[in-house]
Protein backbone atom coordinates (compact mmCIF):
# COMPACT_ATOMS: atom_id res chain seq x y z
CA UNK A 1 0.00 0.00 0.00
CA UNK A 2 1.28 3.39 -0.90
CA UNK A 3 1.83 5.79 1.96
CA UNK A 4 0.80 8.81 -0.06
CA UNK A 5 -1.97 7.38 -2.19
CA UNK A 6 -3.88 10.66 -2.47
CA UNK A 7 -0.83 12.69 -3.35
CA UNK A 8 -0.17 10.30 -6.24
CA UNK A 9 -3.26 11.68 -7.99
CA UNK A 10 -1.76 15.14 -8.12
CA UNK A 11 0.49 14.55 -11.09
CA UNK A 12 2.14 17.40 -12.86
CA UNK A 13 -0.23 17.53 -15.84
CA UNK A 14 -3.23 17.62 -13.47
CA UNK A 15 -1.80 20.49 -11.45
CA UNK A 16 -0.93 22.34 -14.67
CA UNK A 17 -4.47 21.97 -15.95
CA UNK A 18 -5.81 23.13 -12.60
CA UNK A 19 -3.75 26.29 -12.74
CA UNK A 20 -4.28 26.85 -16.48
CA UNK A 21 -7.42 25.01 -17.52
CA UNK A 22 -8.16 24.36 -21.19
CA UNK A 23 -11.37 25.68 -22.75
CA UNK A 24 -12.18 27.71 -19.67
CA UNK A 25 -14.51 30.63 -20.24
CA UNK A 26 -17.79 31.74 -21.74
CA UNK A 27 -18.92 30.57 -25.16
CA UNK A 28 -21.03 33.05 -27.10
CA UNK A 29 -24.04 31.59 -28.91
CA UNK A 30 -23.89 28.18 -27.23
CA UNK A 31 -26.58 25.78 -28.46
CA UNK A 32 -26.92 24.39 -24.99
CA UNK A 33 -25.35 24.63 -21.57
CA UNK A 34 -25.71 22.54 -18.45
CA UNK A 35 -24.52 22.97 -14.89
CA UNK A 36 -23.40 20.14 -12.65
CA UNK A 37 -23.05 20.55 -8.93
CA UNK A 38 -21.33 17.97 -6.79
CA UNK A 39 -22.78 18.70 -3.35
CA UNK A 40 -20.48 16.43 -1.40
CA UNK A 41 -17.51 18.71 -1.95
CA UNK A 42 -18.75 21.75 -3.83
CA UNK A 43 -17.47 21.17 -7.38
CA UNK A 44 -19.40 23.33 -9.78
CA UNK A 45 -19.04 22.96 -13.54
CA UNK A 46 -21.05 24.51 -16.35
CA UNK A 47 -20.45 23.16 -19.83
CA UNK A 48 -21.41 25.20 -22.90
CA UNK A 49 -21.58 23.58 -26.33
CA UNK A 50 -21.78 24.98 -29.84
CA UNK A 51 -22.85 22.44 -32.47
CA UNK A 52 -22.45 22.01 -36.20
CA UNK A 53 -24.17 19.05 -37.92
CA UNK A 54 -24.72 17.25 -34.59
CA UNK A 55 -21.00 17.44 -33.91
CA UNK A 56 -19.33 19.50 -31.21
CA UNK A 57 -18.03 22.58 -32.97
CA UNK A 58 -16.80 24.38 -29.87
CA UNK A 59 -17.01 23.79 -26.15
CA UNK A 60 -16.10 25.74 -23.03
CA UNK A 61 -16.64 25.36 -19.32
CA UNK A 62 -16.73 27.58 -16.28
CA UNK A 63 -16.94 26.69 -12.62
CA UNK A 64 -15.08 26.15 -9.42
CA UNK A 65 -13.79 22.78 -8.47
CA UNK A 66 -10.98 20.69 -7.08
CA UNK A 67 -7.87 19.95 -9.12
CA UNK A 68 -9.26 16.60 -10.26
CA UNK A 69 -12.55 18.01 -11.52
CA UNK A 70 -10.97 20.98 -13.29
CA UNK A 71 -8.35 18.78 -14.98
CA UNK A 72 -11.07 16.32 -15.98
CA UNK A 73 -13.24 19.09 -17.45
CA UNK A 74 -10.24 20.45 -19.37
CA UNK A 75 -9.37 17.09 -20.88
CA UNK A 76 -12.96 16.13 -21.62
CA UNK A 77 -13.74 19.37 -23.45
CA UNK A 78 -10.49 19.12 -25.39
CA UNK A 79 -11.16 15.50 -26.33
CA UNK A 80 -14.69 15.77 -27.67
CA UNK A 81 -14.28 18.62 -30.11
CA UNK A 82 -15.51 17.41 -33.50
CA UNK A 83 -17.22 14.35 -32.02
CA UNK A 84 -20.83 13.28 -32.58
CA UNK A 85 -23.25 13.77 -29.68
CA UNK A 86 -24.14 10.07 -29.73
CA UNK A 87 -20.52 9.04 -29.31
CA UNK A 88 -20.13 11.37 -26.33
CA UNK A 89 -23.16 9.77 -24.72
CA UNK A 90 -21.32 6.47 -24.57
CA UNK A 91 -18.42 7.80 -22.52
CA UNK A 92 -18.07 6.19 -19.07
CA UNK A 93 -16.27 6.94 -15.82
CA UNK A 94 -13.58 4.49 -16.90
CA UNK A 95 -13.06 6.58 -20.04
CA UNK A 96 -12.67 9.63 -17.80
CA UNK A 97 -10.02 7.92 -15.67
CA UNK A 98 -8.17 6.91 -18.82
CA UNK A 99 -8.44 10.43 -20.21
CA UNK A 100 -7.15 12.03 -17.01
CA UNK A 101 -4.60 9.28 -16.48
CA UNK A 102 -5.39 8.40 -12.87
CA UNK A 103 -7.41 5.84 -10.97
CA UNK A 104 -9.72 7.33 -8.38
CA UNK A 105 -11.48 5.73 -5.43
CA UNK A 106 -15.11 6.21 -4.42
CA UNK A 107 -14.33 9.52 -2.66
CA UNK A 108 -13.24 11.16 -5.91
CA UNK A 109 -15.42 9.50 -8.57
CA UNK A 110 -17.82 12.45 -8.55
CA UNK A 111 -14.95 14.87 -9.10
CA UNK A 112 -13.66 13.09 -12.16
CA UNK A 113 -17.12 12.60 -13.69
CA UNK A 114 -18.71 15.97 -12.81
CA UNK A 115 -18.10 17.49 -16.25
CA UNK A 116 -19.18 14.32 -18.07
CA UNK A 117 -22.41 14.16 -16.08
CA UNK A 118 -23.28 17.75 -16.95
CA UNK A 119 -22.36 17.24 -20.60
CA UNK A 120 -24.53 14.12 -20.90
CA UNK A 121 -27.42 15.85 -19.12
CA UNK A 122 -27.05 18.81 -21.49
CA UNK A 123 -27.08 16.54 -24.54
CA UNK A 124 -30.16 14.71 -23.21
CA UNK A 125 -32.19 17.86 -22.70
CA UNK A 126 -30.95 19.34 -25.97
CA UNK A 127 -32.04 16.25 -27.93
CA UNK A 128 -35.38 16.10 -26.11
CA UNK A 129 -36.01 19.74 -26.92
CA UNK A 130 -35.08 19.08 -30.52
CA UNK A 131 -37.54 16.22 -30.73
CA UNK A 132 -40.32 18.43 -29.47
CA UNK A 133 -39.57 21.00 -32.11
CA UNK A 134 -39.29 18.57 -35.06
CA UNK B 1 -13.78 14.02 38.45
CA UNK B 2 -10.90 13.54 36.02
CA UNK B 3 -9.10 16.65 34.86
CA UNK B 4 -7.64 16.93 31.39
CA UNK B 5 -3.92 17.48 31.78
CA UNK B 6 -0.91 16.66 29.67
CA UNK B 7 0.09 14.00 32.18
CA UNK B 8 -3.15 12.05 32.05
CA UNK B 9 -3.93 12.62 28.36
CA UNK B 10 -2.28 9.37 27.34
CA UNK B 11 -4.35 7.42 29.83
CA UNK B 12 -7.52 9.19 28.77
CA UNK B 13 -6.85 8.44 25.10
CA UNK B 14 -6.45 4.77 25.96
CA UNK B 15 -10.21 4.70 26.60
CA UNK B 16 -10.70 5.28 22.86
CA UNK B 17 -9.49 2.16 21.03
CA UNK B 18 -9.72 3.77 17.56
CA UNK B 19 -7.21 6.49 18.46
CA UNK B 20 -4.39 3.96 18.30
CA UNK B 21 -5.22 3.09 14.69
CA UNK B 22 -2.74 3.88 11.97
CA UNK B 23 -3.89 5.48 8.70
CA UNK B 24 -1.66 5.17 5.63
CA UNK B 25 0.99 3.99 8.07
CA UNK B 26 0.78 7.15 10.15
CA UNK B 27 -0.75 7.88 13.50
CA UNK B 28 -4.43 8.80 13.22
CA UNK B 29 -5.04 12.47 14.02
CA UNK B 30 -8.81 12.68 14.33
CA UNK B 31 -10.02 16.27 13.90
CA UNK B 32 -13.51 15.63 12.55
CA UNK B 33 -15.38 15.70 15.83
CA UNK B 34 -18.11 18.06 14.66
CA UNK B 35 -19.14 15.33 12.23
CA UNK B 36 -19.00 12.60 14.85
CA UNK B 37 -16.85 11.87 17.88
CA UNK B 38 -15.01 8.66 18.67
CA UNK B 39 -16.41 6.24 21.25
CA UNK B 40 -14.75 5.21 24.51
CA UNK B 41 -14.72 1.54 25.42
CA UNK B 42 -17.14 2.28 28.27
CA UNK B 43 -19.81 3.14 25.67
CA UNK B 44 -18.93 0.23 23.40
CA UNK B 45 -19.02 -2.14 26.40
CA UNK B 46 -22.40 -0.85 27.56
CA UNK B 47 -23.89 -1.63 24.14
CA UNK B 48 -22.23 -5.05 24.00
CA UNK B 49 -23.46 -5.83 27.51
CA UNK B 50 -27.04 -5.15 26.52
CA UNK B 51 -26.85 -7.46 23.52
CA UNK B 52 -24.92 -10.20 25.29
CA UNK B 53 -26.55 -10.14 28.73
CA UNK B 54 -30.07 -8.72 28.75
CA UNK B 55 -31.28 -8.15 25.19
CA UNK B 56 -35.09 -7.97 25.15
CA UNK B 57 -37.87 -5.52 24.44
CA UNK B 58 -38.81 -2.83 26.94
CA UNK B 59 -42.06 -1.71 28.59
CA UNK B 60 -43.99 -4.90 28.03
CA UNK B 61 -42.31 -8.14 28.99
CA UNK B 62 -42.93 -9.60 32.42
CA UNK B 63 -39.77 -11.68 32.33
CA UNK B 64 -36.42 -10.95 33.95
CA UNK B 65 -34.59 -9.83 30.80
CA UNK B 66 -37.27 -7.34 29.84
CA UNK B 67 -37.34 -6.00 33.36
CA UNK B 68 -33.58 -5.43 33.27
CA UNK B 69 -33.70 -3.84 29.83
CA UNK B 70 -36.55 -1.54 30.88
CA UNK B 71 -34.68 -0.40 33.99
CA UNK B 72 -31.52 0.33 31.97
CA UNK B 73 -33.46 2.06 29.20
CA UNK B 74 -35.32 4.33 31.61
CA UNK B 75 -32.12 4.94 33.55
CA UNK B 76 -30.56 6.20 30.29
CA UNK B 77 -33.53 8.53 29.82
CA UNK B 78 -33.01 9.94 33.29
CA UNK B 79 -29.25 10.37 32.80
CA UNK B 80 -29.62 12.30 29.56
CA UNK B 81 -32.44 14.43 31.02
CA UNK B 82 -30.34 15.27 34.06
CA UNK B 83 -27.37 16.10 31.84
CA UNK B 84 -29.23 19.15 30.47
CA UNK B 85 -31.07 19.78 33.76
CA UNK B 86 -34.52 18.74 32.51
CA UNK B 87 -37.13 16.47 34.05
CA UNK B 88 -37.20 12.99 32.54
CA UNK B 89 -40.78 13.49 31.36
CA UNK B 90 -39.52 16.33 29.19
CA UNK B 91 -36.80 14.34 27.43
CA UNK B 92 -37.75 12.40 24.30
CA UNK B 93 -35.39 9.99 22.56
CA UNK B 94 -35.28 10.42 18.79
CA UNK B 95 -32.98 9.25 16.00
CA UNK B 96 -30.93 12.42 16.39
CA UNK B 97 -31.04 16.19 16.02
CA UNK B 98 -32.51 15.97 12.52
CA UNK B 99 -35.43 13.85 13.67
CA UNK B 100 -35.93 16.04 16.74
CA UNK B 101 -36.28 19.11 14.52
CA UNK B 102 -38.57 17.29 12.09
CA UNK B 103 -40.72 16.20 15.02
CA UNK B 104 -41.06 19.85 16.03
CA UNK B 105 -41.74 21.08 12.52
CA UNK B 106 -44.45 18.46 11.90
CA UNK B 107 -45.99 18.77 15.31
CA UNK B 108 -45.97 22.57 15.68
CA UNK B 109 -46.62 23.87 12.18
CA UNK B 110 -49.98 22.17 11.68
CA UNK B 111 -51.42 24.59 14.25
CA UNK B 112 -50.11 27.72 12.55
CA UNK B 113 -52.11 29.78 10.10
CA UNK B 114 -51.26 31.15 6.69
CA UNK B 115 -48.92 34.13 6.84
CA UNK B 116 -47.39 33.15 10.21
CA UNK B 117 -43.61 33.39 10.31
CA UNK B 118 -40.71 31.21 11.40
CA UNK B 119 -37.47 32.97 12.24
CA UNK B 120 -34.13 31.23 11.64
CA UNK B 121 -30.59 32.52 11.11
CA UNK B 122 -28.39 32.63 8.03
CA UNK B 123 -26.00 30.09 9.58
CA UNK B 124 -28.29 27.11 10.15
CA UNK B 125 -27.31 23.53 9.35
CA UNK B 126 -29.63 22.08 6.68
CA UNK B 127 -31.38 20.11 9.42
CA UNK B 128 -32.59 23.34 11.07
CA UNK B 129 -33.62 24.85 7.74
CA UNK B 130 -35.07 22.26 5.37
CA UNK B 131 -37.81 20.86 7.70
CA UNK B 132 -39.15 24.38 8.44
CA UNK B 133 -38.75 25.48 4.83
CA UNK B 134 -40.60 22.54 3.34
CA UNK B 135 -43.48 22.60 5.81
CA UNK B 136 -43.70 26.38 5.52
CA UNK B 137 -44.22 25.93 1.79
CA UNK B 138 -46.95 23.40 2.37
CA UNK B 139 -48.84 25.45 4.96
CA UNK B 140 -48.32 28.92 3.45
CA UNK B 141 -45.98 30.11 6.21
CA UNK B 142 -43.05 32.48 5.71
CA UNK B 143 -39.41 31.99 6.68
CA UNK B 144 -37.36 34.94 7.89
CA UNK B 145 -33.67 35.01 8.73
CA UNK B 146 -31.48 36.86 11.21
CA UNK B 147 -28.52 38.05 9.15
CA UNK B 148 -24.85 37.38 9.84
CA UNK B 149 -21.94 39.73 9.37
CA UNK B 150 -18.65 38.90 7.62
CA UNK B 151 -17.23 37.31 10.77
CA UNK B 152 -20.25 35.09 11.25
CA UNK B 153 -21.83 37.05 14.10
CA UNK B 154 -25.61 37.49 14.22
CA UNK B 155 -27.00 40.96 13.71
CA UNK B 156 -29.58 40.88 16.50
CA UNK B 157 -30.30 44.59 16.44
CA UNK B 158 -31.86 44.33 13.01
CA UNK B 159 -33.72 41.08 13.46
CA UNK B 160 -36.99 40.71 11.57
CA UNK B 161 -39.05 39.41 14.50
CA UNK B 162 -42.63 40.73 14.65
CA UNK B 163 -46.08 39.75 15.89
CA UNK B 164 -46.47 37.18 13.10
CA UNK B 165 -43.36 35.29 14.27
CA UNK B 166 -44.51 32.08 15.96
CA UNK B 167 -41.29 30.08 16.15
CA UNK B 168 -37.65 31.13 16.49
CA UNK B 169 -35.16 28.31 15.86
CA UNK B 170 -31.43 28.91 16.18
CA UNK B 171 -28.18 26.91 16.28
CA UNK B 172 -26.46 27.27 19.65
CA UNK B 173 -23.09 26.74 17.93
CA UNK B 174 -22.66 26.91 14.15
CA UNK B 175 -21.14 23.73 12.71
CA UNK B 176 -19.39 25.65 9.92
CA UNK B 177 -18.48 29.07 11.36
CA UNK B 178 -18.07 27.86 14.92
CA UNK B 179 -19.97 30.89 16.27
CA UNK B 180 -21.54 30.44 19.70
CA UNK B 181 -24.79 32.37 19.47
CA UNK B 182 -26.20 34.31 22.44
CA UNK B 183 -29.17 31.97 22.77
CA UNK B 184 -30.30 33.30 26.13
CA UNK B 185 -30.68 36.75 24.65
CA UNK B 186 -32.40 35.42 21.51
CA UNK B 187 -34.76 33.42 23.73
CA UNK B 188 -35.77 36.58 25.57
CA UNK B 189 -36.49 38.35 22.27
CA UNK B 190 -38.54 35.35 21.11
CA UNK B 191 -40.59 35.18 24.31
CA UNK B 192 -41.19 38.95 24.40
CA UNK B 193 -42.79 38.46 21.00
CA UNK B 194 -44.78 35.41 22.15
CA UNK B 195 -42.85 33.07 19.86
CA UNK B 196 -41.66 29.59 20.78
CA UNK B 197 -37.89 29.27 21.09
CA UNK B 198 -36.05 26.23 19.68
CA UNK B 199 -32.32 25.62 20.15
CA UNK B 200 -30.32 23.30 17.87
CA UNK B 201 -27.79 22.03 20.38
CA UNK B 202 -26.05 19.47 18.16
CA UNK B 203 -22.73 21.33 18.37
CA UNK B 204 -23.08 22.84 21.85
CA UNK B 205 -24.37 20.13 24.19
CA UNK B 206 -21.23 17.97 23.57
CA UNK B 207 -18.85 20.83 24.34
CA UNK B 208 -20.16 22.97 27.21
CA UNK B 209 -22.54 22.80 30.16
CA UNK B 210 -26.05 23.35 28.76
CA UNK B 211 -28.88 23.91 31.22
CA UNK B 212 -32.36 24.18 29.69
CA UNK B 213 -33.78 25.95 32.74
CA UNK B 214 -31.05 28.57 32.63
CA UNK B 215 -31.41 29.04 28.85
CA UNK B 216 -35.19 29.11 29.21
CA UNK B 217 -35.56 27.53 25.77
CA UNK B 218 -38.82 25.81 24.90
CA UNK B 219 -37.09 23.03 22.97
CA UNK B 220 -33.54 21.73 22.61
CA UNK B 221 -32.38 19.15 20.05
CA UNK B 222 -29.12 17.19 20.15
CA UNK B 223 -27.43 13.96 18.99
CA UNK B 224 -25.64 11.23 20.93
CA UNK B 225 -22.99 10.46 18.33
CA UNK B 226 -21.45 13.93 18.59
CA UNK B 227 -20.89 13.36 22.32
CA UNK B 228 -19.28 9.91 22.50
CA UNK B 229 -22.53 7.98 22.03
CA UNK B 230 -23.67 5.76 19.17
CA UNK B 231 -25.30 6.95 15.93
CA UNK B 232 -29.04 6.65 15.47
CA UNK B 233 -30.04 8.16 18.79
CA UNK B 234 -30.52 11.69 20.00
CA UNK B 235 -32.89 13.70 22.07
CA UNK B 236 -35.49 16.41 22.09
CA UNK B 237 -36.14 18.37 25.24
CA UNK B 238 -39.44 20.24 25.45
CA UNK B 239 -41.21 22.11 28.23
CA UNK B 240 -43.83 19.81 29.74
CA UNK B 241 -46.82 22.10 29.22
CA UNK B 242 -45.92 22.44 25.53
CA UNK B 243 -45.27 18.74 24.93
CA UNK B 244 -48.60 17.90 26.56
CA UNK B 245 -50.47 20.09 24.09
CA UNK B 246 -48.54 18.91 21.02
CA UNK B 247 -49.60 16.26 18.52
CA UNK B 248 -47.52 13.08 18.50
CA UNK B 249 -45.15 12.82 15.52
CA UNK B 250 -45.27 9.04 15.13
CA UNK B 251 -48.22 6.82 15.98
CA UNK B 252 -48.10 3.14 16.93
CA UNK B 253 -47.06 0.89 19.79
CA UNK B 254 -45.69 2.13 23.10
CA UNK B 255 -47.07 5.66 22.64
CA UNK B 256 -50.60 4.62 23.65
CA UNK B 257 -52.50 4.02 26.88
CA UNK B 258 -55.70 2.68 25.39
CA UNK B 259 -56.69 1.92 21.82
CA UNK B 260 -60.21 1.40 20.46
CA UNK B 261 -61.13 0.80 16.82
CA UNK B 262 -62.12 4.43 16.45
CA UNK B 263 -60.01 6.32 18.98
CA UNK B 264 -56.77 6.25 20.99
CA UNK B 265 -55.69 7.64 24.31
CA UNK B 266 -52.02 8.60 24.13
CA UNK B 267 -49.39 7.55 26.65
CA UNK B 268 -47.88 9.90 29.24
CA UNK B 269 -44.77 11.95 28.55
CA UNK B 270 -42.22 11.26 27.25
CA UNK B 271 -43.52 7.96 25.79
CA UNK B 272 -46.27 9.76 23.85
CA UNK B 273 -43.51 10.78 21.42
CA UNK B 274 -41.67 7.45 21.28
CA UNK B 275 -43.75 5.13 19.10
CA UNK B 276 -42.48 1.66 18.28
CA UNK B 277 -39.69 -0.37 19.85
CA UNK B 278 -37.06 2.23 20.72
CA UNK B 279 -33.34 2.14 19.97
CA UNK B 280 -32.64 0.37 23.27
CA UNK B 281 -28.94 -0.33 22.71
CA UNK B 282 -28.47 3.20 21.44
CA UNK B 283 -30.18 4.66 24.50
CA UNK B 284 -28.01 2.60 26.84
CA UNK B 285 -24.93 3.72 24.91
CA UNK B 286 -26.12 7.33 25.16
CA UNK B 287 -26.46 6.92 28.92
CA UNK B 288 -22.92 5.54 29.16
CA UNK B 289 -21.64 8.46 27.07
CA UNK B 290 -23.23 10.93 29.48
CA UNK B 291 -21.66 9.04 32.43
CA UNK B 292 -18.27 9.40 30.77
CA UNK B 293 -18.74 13.12 30.07
CA UNK B 294 -19.85 13.71 33.66
CA UNK B 295 -16.73 11.96 34.87
CA UNK B 296 -14.56 14.38 32.88
CA UNK B 297 -16.81 17.36 33.67
CA UNK B 298 -18.37 19.65 31.08
CA UNK B 299 -16.58 22.71 32.46
CA UNK B 300 -13.24 20.93 31.89
CA UNK B 301 -14.29 19.90 28.40
CA UNK B 302 -15.27 23.46 27.57
CA UNK B 303 -11.98 24.86 28.87
CA UNK B 304 -9.87 22.31 27.04
CA UNK B 305 -11.84 23.02 23.83
CA UNK B 306 -11.20 26.73 24.20
CA UNK B 307 -7.47 26.16 24.77
CA UNK B 308 -7.27 24.02 21.62
CA UNK B 309 -9.27 26.55 19.59
CA UNK B 310 -7.02 29.42 20.73
CA UNK B 311 -3.97 27.39 19.81
CA UNK B 312 -5.45 26.40 16.43
CA UNK B 313 -6.38 30.01 15.57
CA UNK B 314 -2.88 31.15 16.47
CA UNK B 315 -1.17 28.40 14.46
CA UNK B 316 -3.48 28.66 11.45
CA UNK B 317 -3.00 32.42 11.36
CA UNK B 318 0.72 31.75 10.95
CA UNK B 319 0.12 29.69 7.80
CA UNK B 320 0.54 31.94 4.77
CA UNK B 321 -2.26 32.13 2.18
CA UNK B 322 -4.83 30.69 4.52
CA UNK B 323 -8.15 32.28 5.38
CA UNK B 324 -10.21 31.44 8.45
CA UNK B 325 -13.99 31.84 8.58
CA UNK B 326 -16.12 32.76 11.55
CA UNK B 327 -15.50 34.83 14.70
CA UNK B 328 -11.99 36.19 15.17
CA UNK B 329 -12.11 35.65 18.91
CA UNK B 330 -11.66 32.04 20.01
CA UNK B 331 -13.93 32.55 23.03
CA UNK B 332 -16.88 33.26 20.73
CA UNK B 333 -16.41 29.87 19.07
CA UNK B 334 -17.10 26.25 19.70
CA UNK B 335 -14.02 24.04 19.28
CA UNK B 336 -13.82 24.11 15.49
CA UNK B 337 -12.09 26.15 12.80
CA UNK B 338 -13.08 26.29 9.10
CA UNK B 339 -10.50 27.54 6.65
CA UNK B 340 -9.25 27.46 3.07
CA UNK B 341 -5.83 27.63 1.52
CA UNK B 342 -6.02 30.30 -1.18
CA UNK B 343 -6.38 28.79 -4.68
CA UNK B 344 -6.56 25.24 -3.35
CA UNK B 345 -9.97 23.58 -3.30
CA UNK B 346 -10.99 22.22 0.14
CA UNK B 347 -11.50 18.77 -1.34
CA UNK B 348 -7.86 18.69 -2.43
CA UNK B 349 -6.63 19.97 0.94
CA UNK B 350 -8.71 17.44 2.82
CA UNK B 351 -7.67 14.50 0.73
CA UNK B 352 -3.96 15.41 0.88
CA UNK B 353 -4.19 15.73 4.67
CA UNK B 354 -5.62 12.21 4.74
CA UNK B 355 -2.31 10.93 3.35
CA UNK B 356 -0.76 12.08 6.62
CA UNK B 357 -3.35 10.38 8.80
CA UNK B 358 -5.26 13.59 9.46
CA UNK B 359 -9.05 13.27 9.40
CA UNK B 360 -10.77 16.60 8.77
CA UNK B 361 -13.92 17.49 6.92
CA UNK B 362 -13.93 19.17 3.52
CA UNK B 363 -17.06 20.44 1.85
CA UNK B 364 -20.09 22.59 2.51
CA UNK B 365 -20.75 21.20 6.01
CA UNK B 366 -24.50 21.02 5.33
CA UNK B 367 -24.65 24.80 5.24
CA UNK B 368 -24.97 25.48 1.50
CA UNK B 369 -26.91 28.77 1.75
CA UNK B 370 -24.35 30.14 4.23
CA UNK B 371 -21.50 29.11 1.91
CA UNK B 372 -23.21 30.81 -1.01
CA UNK B 373 -23.73 33.96 1.03
CA UNK B 374 -19.99 34.04 1.68
CA UNK B 375 -19.22 33.16 -1.95
CA UNK B 376 -17.51 29.89 -1.02
CA UNK B 377 -17.81 26.42 -2.53
CA UNK B 378 -16.69 24.80 0.67
CA UNK B 379 -14.06 24.79 3.36
CA UNK B 380 -11.83 22.47 5.31
CA UNK B 381 -12.89 22.15 8.93
CA UNK B 382 -10.81 20.97 11.86
CA UNK B 383 -12.93 20.22 14.91
CA UNK B 384 -11.71 19.12 18.30
CA UNK B 385 -12.71 17.14 21.35
CA UNK B 386 -11.19 16.68 24.75
CA UNK B 387 -8.94 13.84 23.58
CA UNK B 388 -7.19 16.11 21.07
CA UNK B 389 -3.86 17.77 21.84
CA UNK B 390 -1.97 20.90 20.83
CA UNK B 391 0.65 18.62 19.22
CA UNK B 392 -2.01 17.30 16.86
CA UNK B 393 -2.88 20.86 15.85
CA UNK B 394 0.82 21.62 15.25
CA UNK B 395 0.98 18.52 13.07
CA UNK B 396 -2.03 19.77 11.11
CA UNK B 397 -0.51 23.18 10.45
CA UNK B 398 2.90 21.83 9.48
CA UNK B 399 1.20 19.36 7.12
CA UNK B 400 -0.71 22.23 5.50
CA UNK B 401 2.67 23.53 4.33
CA UNK B 402 3.22 20.16 2.62
CA UNK B 403 -0.21 20.48 0.94
CA UNK B 404 0.81 23.86 -0.38
CA UNK B 405 4.05 22.29 -1.60
CA UNK B 406 2.11 19.92 -3.86
CA UNK B 407 0.44 22.88 -5.57
CA UNK B 408 3.59 24.94 -6.00
Interface residues (C-beta under 8 A of the other chain):
Chain A: X1 X2 X3 X4 X5 X6 X7 X9 X10 X15 X18 X39 X40 X41 X42 X43 X44 X64 X65 X66 X67 X68 X107 X108 X111
Chain B: X24 X25 X26 X345 X346 X347 X348 X351 X352 X354 X355 X362 X363 X364 X368 X371 X376 X377 X378 X406 X407
